[in-house]
Amino acid sequence: MKWPAPARRVTVLSASEPRISVVIHTAPSADLEPAELILALAAFDLPVQVFFTGNGLFWLLPQEARKPNGKAPLKVLSAFPLYGVETLFYCRDDQSALGLETATLPEYSAPLSAAEIGRQLQHSTQVFTF
């Protein structure tokens, strides 16, 4: 059986109990592939942590759908808690550099420093980046 190629880039750090991290560092586009991957993993009860860095923080802001009959990125993210992904982490350093107000970010998001995100990623068994 031939397995499909990974979504973007996958780094396998160890073969222990799965702890999957998804790092989104690009602004939302018409394709909500990162959110779809996260929902699929969570639907199979796999533990997923989500980190927004750089332009990826724009996923956390209210905006319109990127394609006709599509969903707005934040609207899709609002379903994450229903699938067990209860906290969305964002890089505090990038939030400050982009001039984004904390009040504009979802209440289920939490800031971490770049160093803290790095430590969390070191404990992940798989890391997907978008």
N, CA, C and O atoms as a GROMACS GRO file, in nm:
protein
  520
    1MET      N    1   0.085  -0.118   0.000
    1MET     CA    2   0.000   0.000   0.000
    1MET      C    3   0.088   0.123   0.000
    1MET      O    4   0.182   0.133   0.079
    2LYS      N    5   0.060   0.215  -0.088
    2LYS     CA    6   0.136   0.339  -0.096
    2LYS      C    7   0.064   0.447  -0.015
    2LYS      O    8  -0.055   0.474  -0.037
    3TRP      N    9   0.137   0.508   0.078
    3TRP     CA   10   0.080   0.612   0.164
    3TRP      C   11   0.088   0.747   0.094
    3TRP      O   12   0.184   0.774   0.022
    4PRO      N   13  -0.014   0.833   0.114
    4PRO     CA   14  -0.010   0.966   0.053
    4PRO      C   15   0.099   1.051   0.117
    4PRO      O   16   0.139   1.028   0.232
    5ALA      N   17   0.147   1.147   0.044
    5ALA     CA   18   0.248   1.239   0.095
    5ALA      C   19   0.190   1.322   0.208
    5ALA      O   20   0.070   1.349   0.208
    6PRO      N   21   0.273   1.365   0.306
    6PRO     CA   22   0.224   1.447   0.417
    6PRO      C   23   0.176   1.583   0.367
    6PRO      O   24   0.209   1.626   0.257
    7ALA      N   25   0.096   1.650   0.452
    7ALA     CA   26   0.037   1.778   0.416
    7ALA      C   27   0.143   1.878   0.370
    7ALA      O   28   0.129   1.936   0.262
    8ARG      N   29   0.244   1.899   0.445
    8ARG     CA   30   0.351   1.991   0.408
    8ARG      C   31   0.484   1.927   0.449
    8ARG      O   32   0.549   1.859   0.370
    9ARG      N   33   0.522   1.951   0.572
    9ARG     CA   34   0.650   1.902   0.621
    9ARG      C   35   0.625   1.838   0.756
    9ARG      O   36   0.560   1.897   0.842
   10VAL      N   37   0.674   1.718   0.775
   10VAL     CA   38   0.654   1.645   0.900
   10VAL      C   39   0.790   1.609   0.956
   10VAL      O   40   0.876   1.560   0.884
   11THR      N   41   0.809   1.633   1.084
   11THR     CA   42   0.930   1.592   1.152
   11THR      C   43   0.892   1.494   1.260
   11THR      O   44   0.815   1.527   1.351
   12VAL      N   45   0.944   1.373   1.252
   12VAL     CA   46   0.916   1.273   1.354
   12VAL      C   47   1.030   1.277   1.454
   12VAL      O   48   1.146   1.255   1.418
   13LEU      N   49   0.999   1.306   1.579
   13LEU     CA   50   1.101   1.322   1.680
   13LEU      C   51   1.125   1.197   1.764
   13LEU      O   52   1.236   1.175   1.811
   14SER      N   53   1.023   1.116   1.784
   14SER     CA   54   1.040   0.991   1.858
   14SER      C   55   0.919   0.902   1.830
   14SER      O   56   0.820   0.945   1.771
   15ALA      N   57   0.929   0.778   1.875
   15ALA     CA   58   0.821   0.684   1.849
   15ALA      C   59   0.736   0.659   1.973
   15ALA      O   60   0.663   0.560   1.978
   16SER      N   61   0.744   0.745   2.072
   16SER     CA   62   0.665   0.726   2.194
   16SER      C   63   0.519   0.763   2.169
   16SER      O   64   0.477   0.782   2.055
   17GLU      N   65   0.444   0.772   2.276
   17GLU     CA   66   0.302   0.810   2.265
   17GLU      C   67   0.289   0.937   2.181
   17GLU      O   68   0.364   1.033   2.202
   18PRO      N   69   0.195   0.940   2.087
   18PRO     CA   70   0.188   1.055   1.996
   18PRO      C   71   0.154   1.185   2.066
   18PRO      O   72   0.066   1.192   2.153
   19ARG      N   73   0.224   1.286   2.027
   19ARG     CA   74   0.195   1.424   2.069
   19ARG      C   75   0.222   1.508   1.946
   19ARG      O   76   0.337   1.535   1.912
   20ILE      N   77   0.116   1.549   1.882
   20ILE     CA   78   0.126   1.615   1.752
   20ILE      C   79   0.112   1.766   1.769
   20ILE      O   80   0.025   1.815   1.841
   21SER      N   81   0.200   1.837   1.701
   21SER     CA   82   0.194   1.984   1.702
   21SER      C   83   0.178   2.032   1.559
   21SER      O   84   0.235   1.977   1.466
   22VAL      N   85   0.098   2.138   1.545
   22VAL     CA   86   0.080   2.202   1.415
   22VAL      C   87   0.120   2.348   1.434
   22VAL      O   88   0.066   2.419   1.519
   23VAL      N   89   0.216   2.393   1.352
   23VAL     CA   90   0.262   2.531   1.357
   23VAL      C   91   0.214   2.600   1.230
   23VAL      O   92   0.246   2.558   1.119
   24ILE      N   93   0.136   2.704   1.247
   24ILE     CA   94   0.085   2.781   1.133
   24ILE      C   95   0.156   2.916   1.133
   24ILE      O   96   0.135   2.998   1.222
   25HIS      N   97   0.240   2.938   1.032
   25HIS     CA   98   0.316   3.063   1.025
   25HIS      C   99   0.283   3.143   0.899
   25HIS      O  100   0.344   3.246   0.873
   26THR      N  101   0.186   3.095   0.822
   26THR     CA  102   0.144   3.169   0.702
   26THR      C  103   0.002   3.223   0.723
   26THR      O  104  -0.079   3.165   0.794
   27ALA      N  105  -0.024   3.335   0.659
   27ALA     CA  106  -0.158   3.396   0.668
   27ALA      C  107  -0.261   3.303   0.604
   27ALA      O  108  -0.226   3.224   0.516
   28PRO      N  109  -0.386   3.312   0.645
   28PRO     CA  110  -0.489   3.226   0.586
   28PRO      C  111  -0.506   3.254   0.437
   28PRO      O  112  -0.490   3.367   0.391
   29SER      N  113  -0.538   3.150   0.364
   29SER     CA  114  -0.565   3.161   0.221
   29SER      C  115  -0.702   3.099   0.194
   29SER      O  116  -0.774   3.065   0.288
   30ALA      N  117  -0.736   3.084   0.069
   30ALA     CA  118  -0.866   3.024   0.035
   30ALA      C  119  -0.871   2.878   0.078
   30ALA      O  120  -0.979   2.824   0.102
   31ASP      N  121  -0.754   2.815   0.089
   31ASP     CA  122  -0.746   2.674   0.130
   31ASP      C  123  -0.722   2.668   0.280
   31ASP      O  124  -0.622   2.720   0.329
   32LEU      N  125  -0.812   2.607   0.353
   32LEU     CA  126  -0.800   2.598   0.499
   32LEU      C  127  -0.739   2.464   0.541
   32LEU      O  128  -0.778   2.406   0.642
   33GLU      N  129  -0.642   2.416   0.462
   33GLU     CA  130  -0.580   2.287   0.485
   33GLU      C  131  -0.528   2.266   0.628
   33GLU      O  132  -0.549   2.159   0.684
   34PRO      N  133  -0.461   2.364   0.689
   34PRO     CA  134  -0.414   2.343   0.826
   34PRO      C  135  -0.529   2.312   0.924
   34PRO      O  136  -0.518   2.222   1.007
   35ALA      N  137  -0.637   2.387   0.912
   35ALA     CA  138  -0.751   2.366   1.002
   35ALA      C  139  -0.816   2.230   0.976
   35ALA      O  140  -0.857   2.162   1.070
   36GLU      N  141  -0.824   2.191   0.850
   36GLU     CA  142  -0.883   2.061   0.816
   36GLU      C  143  -0.799   1.947   0.873
   36GLU      O  144  -0.854   1.848   0.923
   37LEU      N  145  -0.666   1.960   0.866
   37LEU     CA  146  -0.577   1.858   0.923
   37LEU      C  147  -0.599   1.848   1.074
   37LEU      O  148  -0.611   1.738   1.127
   38ILE      N  149  -0.603   1.961   1.141
   38ILE     CA  150  -0.621   1.962   1.287
   38ILE      C  151  -0.753   1.896   1.325
   38ILE      O  152  -0.757   1.816   1.418
   39LEU      N  153  -0.860   1.930   1.255
   39LEU     CA  154  -0.990   1.870   1.284
   39LEU      C  155  -0.988   1.719   1.259
   39LEU      O  156  -1.048   1.643   1.335
   40ALA      N  157  -0.921   1.676   1.154
   40ALA     CA  158  -0.914   1.532   1.124
   40ALA      C  159  -0.836   1.459   1.233
   40ALA      O  160  -0.880   1.353   1.278
   41LEU      N  161  -0.724   1.513   1.276
   41LEU     CA  162  -0.646   1.449   1.382
   41LEU      C  163  -0.726   1.442   1.512
   41LEU      O  164  -0.730   1.339   1.579
   42ALA      N  165  -0.790   1.553   1.546
   42ALA     CA  166  -0.869   1.558   1.669
   42ALA      C  167  -0.989   1.465   1.664
   42ALA      O  168  -1.028   1.409   1.766
   43ALA      N  169  -1.048   1.448   1.546
   43ALA     CA  170  -1.163   1.358   1.531
   43ALA      C  171  -1.124   1.213   1.562
   43ALA      O  172  -1.209   1.133   1.602
   44PHE      N  173  -0.996   1.181   1.544
   44PHE     CA  174  -0.947   1.047   1.576
   44PHE      C  175  -0.885   1.042   1.715
   44PHE      O  176  -0.807   0.952   1.746
   45ASP      N  177  -0.919   1.140   1.798
   45ASP     CA  178  -0.873   1.148   1.936
   45ASP      C  179  -0.721   1.151   1.950
   45ASP      O  180  -0.667   1.102   2.049
   46LEU      N  181  -0.653   1.208   1.853
   46LEU     CA  182  -0.509   1.227   1.865
   46LEU      C  183  -0.482   1.360   1.932
   46LEU      O  184  -0.543   1.461   1.895
   47PRO      N  185  -0.392   1.364   2.029
   47PRO     CA  186  -0.363   1.490   2.099
   47PRO      C  187  -0.291   1.588   2.007
   47PRO      O  188  -0.184   1.557   1.954
   48VAL      N  189  -0.350   1.703   1.989
   48VAL     CA  190  -0.296   1.804   1.896
   48VAL      C  191  -0.278   1.936   1.970
   48VAL      O  192  -0.368   1.982   2.042
   49GLN      N  193  -0.161   1.996   1.952
   49GLN     CA  194  -0.137   2.132   1.999
   49GLN      C  195  -0.122   2.220   1.876
   49GLN      O  196  -0.062   2.178   1.777
   50VAL      N  197  -0.175   2.341   1.882
   50VAL     CA  198  -0.171   2.431   1.768
   50VAL      C  199  -0.100   2.560   1.809
   50VAL      O  200  -0.131   2.622   1.911
   51PHE      N  201  -0.002   2.600   1.724
   51PHE     CA  202   0.077   2.720   1.750
   51PHE      C  203   0.069   2.812   1.629
   51PHE      O  204   0.087   2.768   1.515
   52PHE      N  205   0.042   2.940   1.653
   52PHE     CA  206   0.038   3.041   1.547
   52PHE      C  207   0.157   3.134   1.566
   52PHE      O  208   0.175   3.193   1.673
   53THR      N  209   0.237   3.146   1.461
   53THR     CA  210   0.354   3.233   1.466
   53THR      C  211   0.354   3.320   1.341
   53THR      O  212   0.288   3.289   1.242
   54GLY      N  213   0.429   3.430   1.346
   54GLY     CA  214   0.441   3.518   1.229
   54GLY      C  215   0.306   3.558   1.174
   54GLY      O  216   0.214   3.591   1.248
   55ASN      N  217   0.295   3.554   1.040
   55ASN     CA  218   0.169   3.591   0.975
   55ASN      C  219   0.057   3.492   1.005
   55ASN      O  220  -0.059   3.519   0.973
   56GLY      N  221   0.088   3.380   1.063
   56GLY     CA  222  -0.014   3.284   1.103
   56GLY      C  223  -0.111   3.342   1.206
   56GLY      O  224  -0.223   3.293   1.220
   57LEU      N  225  -0.068   3.445   1.279
   57LEU     CA  226  -0.157   3.506   1.377
   57LEU      C  227  -0.281   3.567   1.312
   57LEU      O  228  -0.382   3.588   1.380
   58PHE      N  229  -0.275   3.596   1.183
   58PHE     CA  230  -0.392   3.652   1.116
   58PHE      C  231  -0.508   3.553   1.109
   58PHE      O  232  -0.621   3.593   1.084
   59TRP      N  233  -0.480   3.423   1.129
   59TRP     CA  234  -0.588   3.324   1.139
   59TRP      C  235  -0.678   3.355   1.257
   59TRP      O  236  -0.797   3.322   1.255
   60LEU      N  237  -0.624   3.419   1.359
   60LEU     CA  238  -0.698   3.443   1.483
   60LEU      C  239  -0.782   3.570   1.480
   60LEU      O  240  -0.849   3.603   1.579
   61LEU      N  241  -0.780   3.641   1.369
   61LEU     CA  242  -0.857   3.766   1.358
   61LEU      C  243  -0.985   3.744   1.279
   61LEU      O  244  -0.988   3.664   1.186
   62PRO      N  245  -1.092   3.817   1.315
   62PRO     CA  246  -1.216   3.807   1.238
   62PRO      C  247  -1.193   3.853   1.094
   62PRO      O  248  -1.130   3.956   1.071
   63GLN      N  249  -1.245   3.778   1.001
   63GLN     CA  250  -1.234   3.812   0.859
   63GLN      C  251  -1.338   3.736   0.778
   63GLN      O  252  -1.404   3.645   0.829
   64GLU      N  253  -1.350   3.773   0.654
   64GLU     CA  254  -1.447   3.709   0.565
   64GLU      C  255  -1.389   3.580   0.508
   64GLU      O  256  -1.268   3.558   0.513
   65ALA      N  257  -1.476   3.495   0.455
   65ALA     CA  258  -1.432   3.373   0.387
   65ALA      C  259  -1.345   3.411   0.269
   65ALA      O  260  -1.364   3.516   0.207
   66ARG      N  261  -1.249   3.327   0.238
   66ARG     CA  262  -1.153   3.355   0.132
   66ARG      C  263  -1.197   3.306  -0.006
   66ARG      O  264  -1.132   3.336  -0.106
   67LYS      N  265  -1.308   3.231  -0.011
   67LYS     CA  266  -1.360   3.185  -0.140
   67LYS      C  267  -1.512   3.177  -0.132
   67LYS      O  268  -1.567   3.167  -0.022
   68PRO      N  269  -1.580   3.182  -0.246
   68PRO     CA  270  -1.727   3.176  -0.246
   68PRO      C  271  -1.776   3.049  -0.175
   68PRO      O  272  -1.724   2.940  -0.196
   69ASN      N  273  -1.876   3.065  -0.092
   69ASN     CA  274  -1.936   2.956  -0.015
   69ASN      C  275  -1.838   2.888   0.080
   69ASN      O  276  -1.863   2.777   0.128
   70GLY      N  277  -1.727   2.954   0.108
   70GLY     CA  278  -1.629   2.902   0.202
   70GLY      C  279  -1.659   2.952   0.343
   70GLY      O  280  -1.755   3.026   0.365
   71LYS      N  281  -1.576   2.910   0.436
   71LYS     CA  282  -1.589   2.956   0.573
   71LYS      C  283  -1.473   3.047   0.608
   71LYS      O  284  -1.362   3.030   0.558
   72ALA      N  285  -1.499   3.142   0.694
   72ALA     CA  286  -1.394   3.230   0.744
   72ALA      C  287  -1.302   3.148   0.833
   72ALA      O  288  -1.349   3.063   0.909
   73PRO      N  289  -1.170   3.171   0.826
   73PRO     CA  290  -1.076   3.092   0.906
   73PRO      C  291  -1.110   3.089   1.056
   73PRO      O  292  -1.107   2.982   1.117
   74LEU      N  293  -1.142   3.202   1.114
   74LEU     CA  294  -1.173   3.205   1.257
   74LEU      C  295  -1.298   3.124   1.289
   74LEU      O  296  -1.307   3.063   1.396
   75LYS      N  297  -1.394   3.123   1.198
   75LYS     CA  298  -1.516   3.043   1.218
   75LYS      C  299  -1.481   2.895   1.228
   75LYS      O  300  -1.536   2.824   1.312
   76VAL      N  301  -1.389   2.848   1.144
   76VAL     CA  302  -1.346   2.708   1.150
   76VAL      C  303  -1.272   2.682   1.281
   76VAL      O  304  -1.294   2.580   1.346
   77LEU      N  305  -1.185   2.774   1.320
   77LEU     CA  306  -1.110   2.757   1.445
   77LEU      C  307  -1.202   2.751   1.566
   77LEU      O  308  -1.170   2.686   1.665
   78SER      N  309  -1.315   2.818   1.558
   78SER     CA  310  -1.408   2.820   1.673
   78SER      C  311  -1.466   2.681   1.701
   78SER      O  312  -1.519   2.658   1.809
   79ALA      N  313  -1.455   2.589   1.605
   79ALA     CA  314  -1.504   2.451   1.626
   79ALA      C  315  -1.401   2.364   1.696
   79ALA      O  316  -1.434   2.256   1.743
   80PHE      N  317  -1.278   2.409   1.704
   80PHE     CA  318  -1.172   2.326   1.763
   80PHE      C  319  -1.204   2.277   1.904
   80PHE      O  320  -1.183   2.159   1.932
   81PRO      N  321  -1.255   2.362   1.995
   81PRO     CA  322  -1.285   2.312   2.130
   81PRO      C  323  -1.384   2.195   2.130
   81PRO      O  324  -1.378   2.110   2.220
   82LEU      N  325  -1.473   2.188   2.033
   82LEU     CA  326  -1.568   2.076   2.025
   82LEU      C  327  -1.496   1.945   1.996
   82LEU      O  328  -1.549   1.837   2.024
   83TYR      N  329  -1.375   1.953   1.941
   83TYR     CA  330  -1.296   1.835   1.906
   83TYR      C  331  -1.182   1.812   2.005
   83TYR      O  332  -1.094   1.729   1.979
   84GLY      N  333  -1.182   1.884   2.116
   84GLY     CA  334  -1.080   1.862   2.218
   84GLY      C  335  -0.956   1.949   2.204
   84GLY      O  336  -0.863   1.936   2.285
   85VAL      N  337  -0.951   2.036   2.105
   85VAL     CA  338  -0.840   2.130   2.092
   85VAL      C  339  -0.887   2.258   2.159
   85VAL      O  340  -0.946   2.345   2.095
   86GLU      N  341  -0.858   2.269   2.288
   86GLU     CA  342  -0.921   2.374   2.368
   86GLU      C  343  -0.844   2.504   2.375
   86GLU      O  344  -0.903   2.608   2.405
   87THR      N  345  -0.713   2.500   2.348
   87THR     CA  346  -0.633   2.623   2.354
   87THR      C  347  -0.550   2.636   2.228
   87THR      O  348  -0.484   2.541   2.185
   88LEU      N  349  -0.555   2.753   2.169
   88LEU     CA  350  -0.472   2.785   2.053
   88LEU      C  351  -0.360   2.875   2.104
   88LEU      O  352  -0.387   2.982   2.159
   89PHE      N  353  -0.237   2.833   2.086
   89PHE     CA  354  -0.124   2.911   2.134
   89PHE      C  355  -0.071   3.001   2.024
   89PHE      O  356  -0.064   2.961   1.908
   90TYR      N  357  -0.035   3.122   2.060
   90TYR     CA  358   0.024   3.214   1.964
   90TYR      C  359   0.151   3.273   2.022
   90TYR      O  360   0.167   3.282   2.144
   91CYS      N  361   0.242   3.314   1.933
   91CYS     CA  362   0.369   3.371   1.975
   91CYS      C  363   0.350   3.515   2.019
   91CYS      O  364   0.314   3.603   1.940
   92ARG      N  365   0.374   3.538   2.147
   92ARG     CA  366   0.359   3.672   2.205
   92ARG      C  367   0.451   3.772   2.135
   92ARG      O  368   0.412   3.886   2.113
   93ASP      N  369   0.574   3.730   2.101
   93ASP     CA  370   0.670   3.818   2.036
   93ASP      C  371   0.617   3.864   1.899
   93ASP      O  372   0.629   3.981   1.864
   94ASP      N  373   0.560   3.770   1.823
   94ASP     CA  374   0.505   3.803   1.691
   94ASP      C  375   0.380   3.890   1.703
   94ASP      O  376   0.358   3.980   1.622
   95GLN      N  377   0.299   3.862   1.803
   95GLN     CA  378   0.178   3.942   1.825
   95GLN      C  379   0.216   4.087   1.849
   95GLN      O  380   0.153   4.179   1.796
   96SER      N  381   0.318   4.106   1.930
   96SER     CA  382   0.365   4.242   1.959
   96SER      C  383   0.426   4.306   1.834
   96SER      O  384   0.398   4.423   1.805
   97ALA      N  385   0.507   4.232   1.759
   97ALA     CA  386   0.571   4.285   1.639
   97ALA      C  387   0.469   4.323   1.531
   97ALA      O  388   0.489   4.419   1.457
   98LEU      N  389   0.359   4.247   1.524
   98LEU     CA  390   0.255   4.276   1.426
   98LEU      C  391   0.158   4.385   1.474
   98LEU      O  392   0.074   4.432   1.397
   99GLY      N  393   0.169   4.424   1.600
   99GLY     CA  394   0.083   4.528   1.655
   99GLY      C  395  -0.060   4.482   1.677
   99GLY      O  396  -0.153   4.563   1.672
  100LEU      N  397  -0.080   4.353   1.700
  100LEU     CA  398  -0.215   4.301   1.722
  100LEU      C  399  -0.253   4.314   1.869
  100LEU      O  400  -0.176   4.279   1.958
  101GLU      N  401  -0.372   4.364   1.892
  101GLU     CA  402  -0.422   4.380   2.028
  101GLU      C  403  -0.470   4.245   2.083
  101GLU      O  404  -0.536   4.169   2.012
  102THR      N  405  -0.437   4.217   2.206
  102THR     CA  406  -0.478   4.091   2.270
  102THR      C  407  -0.630   4.079   2.272
  102THR      O  408  -0.684   3.969   2.260
  103ALA      N  409  -0.699   4.191   2.288
  103ALA     CA  410  -0.845   4.190   2.296
  103ALA      C  411  -0.910   4.143   2.166
  103ALA      O  412  -1.024   4.099   2.167
  104THR      N  413  -0.838   4.151   2.053
  104THR     CA  414  -0.896   4.109   1.925
  104THR      C  415  -0.880   3.959   1.901
  104THR      O  416  -0.937   3.905   1.806
  105LEU      N  417  -0.803   3.891   1.985
  105LEU     CA  418  -0.776   3.748   1.967
  105LEU      C  419  -0.881   3.666   2.042
  105LEU      O  420  -0.937   3.714   2.141
  106PRO      N  421  -0.909   3.545   1.997
  106PRO     CA  422  -1.013   3.463   2.061
  106PRO      C  423  -0.981   3.435   2.208
  106PRO      O  424  -0.864   3.427   2.247
  107GLU      N  425  -1.085   3.421   2.289
  107GLU     CA  426  -1.066   3.397   2.432
  107GLU      C  427  -1.004   3.260   2.459
  107GLU      O  428  -0.947   3.239   2.566
  108TYR      N  429  -1.014   3.169   2.366
  108TYR     CA  430  -0.955   3.035   2.383
  108TYR      C  431  -0.813   3.029   2.327
  108TYR      O  432  -0.760   2.920   2.303
  109SER      N  433  -0.750   3.145   2.306
  109SER     CA  434  -0.610   3.150   2.263
  109SER      C  435  -0.525   3.196   2.381
  109SER      O  436  -0.573   3.265   2.470
  110ALA      N  437  -0.398   3.155   2.379
  110ALA     CA  438  -0.308   3.190   2.489
  110ALA      C  439  -0.169   3.222   2.434
  110ALA      O  440  -0.121   3.156   2.342
  111PRO      N  441  -0.104   3.324   2.492
  111PRO     CA  442   0.028   3.362   2.444
  111PRO      C  443   0.139   3.274   2.502
  111PRO      O  444   0.132   3.229   2.617
  112LEU      N  445   0.242   3.251   2.422
  112LEU     CA  446   0.365   3.187   2.466
  112LEU      C  447   0.480   3.263   2.401
  112LEU      O  448   0.464   3.318   2.292
  113SER      N  449   0.595   3.266   2.466
  113SER     CA  450   0.712   3.327   2.404
  113SER      C  451   0.764   3.231   2.297
  113SER      O  452   0.727   3.113   2.294
  114ALA      N  453   0.849   3.281   2.209
  114ALA     CA  454   0.908   3.196   2.106
  114ALA      C  455   0.986   3.081   2.170
  114ALA      O  456   0.984   2.968   2.120
  115ALA      N  457   1.054   3.108   2.280
  115ALA     CA  458   1.130   3.004   2.351
  115ALA      C  459   1.036   2.896   2.407
  115ALA      O  460   1.066   2.777   2.400
  116GLU      N  461   0.924   2.940   2.464
  116GLU     CA  462   0.826   2.842   2.517
  116GLU      C  463   0.769   2.755   2.407
  116GLU      O  464   0.749   2.635   2.427
  117ILE      N  465   0.741   2.814   2.291
  117ILE     CA  466   0.691   2.735   2.178
  117ILE      C  467   0.797   2.635   2.136
  117ILE      O  468   0.766   2.519   2.110
  118GLY      N  469   0.922   2.678   2.131
  118GLY     CA  470   1.032   2.587   2.096
  118GLY      C  471   1.041   2.470   2.191
  118GLY      O  472   1.062   2.357   2.147
  119ARG      N  473   1.025   2.494   2.320
  119ARG     CA  474   1.029   2.385   2.419
  119ARG      C  475   0.912   2.288   2.399
  119ARG      O  476   0.929   2.167   2.408
  120GLN      N  477   0.794   2.343   2.370
  120GLN     CA  478   0.677   2.257   2.346
  120GLN      C  479   0.700   2.170   2.223
  120GLN      O  480   0.664   2.052   2.223
  121LEU      N  481   0.758   2.226   2.119
  121LEU     CA  482   0.782   2.151   1.996
  121LEU      C  483   0.885   2.040   2.017
  121LEU      O  484   0.877   1.935   1.953
  122GLN      N  485   0.980   2.062   2.107
  122GLN     CA  486   1.080   1.958   2.136
  122GLN      C  487   1.016   1.834   2.195
  122GLN      O  488   1.070   1.724   2.180
  123HIS      N  489   0.903   1.848   2.262
  123HIS     CA  490   0.834   1.735   2.324
  123HIS      C  491   0.733   1.671   2.232
  123HIS      O  492   0.665   1.576   2.271
  124SER      N  493   0.720   1.720   2.111
  124SER     CA  494   0.625   1.666   2.014
  124SER      C  495   0.686   1.545   1.943
  124SER      O  496   0.807   1.540   1.919
  125THR      N  497   0.601   1.449   1.910
  125THR     CA  498   0.648   1.336   1.832
  125THR      C  499   0.638   1.365   1.683
  125THR      O  500   0.712   1.307   1.603
  126GLN      N  501   0.547   1.456   1.645
  126GLN     CA  502   0.534   1.497   1.506
  126GLN      C  503   0.501   1.646   1.502
  126GLN      O  504   0.425   1.697   1.585
  127VAL      N  505   0.561   1.714   1.404
  127VAL     CA  506   0.536   1.857   1.388
  127VAL      C  507   0.499   1.882   1.242
  127VAL      O  508   0.575   1.848   1.151
  128PHE      N  509   0.383   1.940   1.220
  128PHE     CA  510   0.340   1.981   1.087
  128PHE      C  511   0.353   2.133   1.080
  128PHE      O  512   0.312   2.202   1.174
  129THR      N  513   0.408   2.185   0.973
  129THR     CA  514   0.419   2.329   0.959
  129THR      C  515   0.349   2.375   0.831
  129THR      O  516   0.356   2.310   0.727
  130PHE      N  517   0.282   2.486   0.843
  130PHE     CA  518   0.209   2.546   0.729
  130PHE      C  519   0.249   2.691   0.717
  130PHE      O  520   0.200   2.761   0.629
   0.00000   0.00000   0.00000
